[in-house]
C-alpha cells in the first residue's frame, strides 16, 4: 500500500505492458469526486519544483565534484541557466535524488539527456496517478451527466 492509498483511501493499481514496464495507473473501487480531488491535491503538493537558488547550489556542487568541459564564465552561466530552467519542470525531491545519483555514478558532468533520464522515472508514478485521477473524475462526471 502506498502512502497515497493510506492517506486518501484510494485503491491505485499499476498497469504494466507485456514486458512489465509501467504504462499507467488506474483507480479501482468506489471513490467520490471529493476524495479524488483531495488525493490530487495531495500529490500535486509533492510535485513542486525546487527553488532556482537550490538548483544552482546542486549544479555548482556537481560542477565542483565532477570533471567537465572548460567553459568560460559566460558560457557556464548560460549552461547553468538552461539546466535550471529544465530542472524546474520536475519535483524538487526527484531532482535532488536524481542529481545525487549522477554524482555517485558519473565521472563527467552529465548532459541534459542523462539528467532527465535520472530524474524522470522518479516522478513517473505520481504523474501517472494524477492522470488516472483526472480520468476517473471525468468518467464520474460523464456518468452523472448521463444519469441527470
ABEGO torsion letter per residue (X at the ends): XBAAAAAAGBBBBBBBBAAGBBAEBBBBEBBBAAAAAAAAAAAAAAABBBBAAAAAAAAAAAAAABBBBBBBAAAAAAAAAAAAAAAAABBAAAAAAAAAAAAAABABBBBAAAAAAAAAAAAAAAAAAAAAAAAAAAAAAAAAAAAX
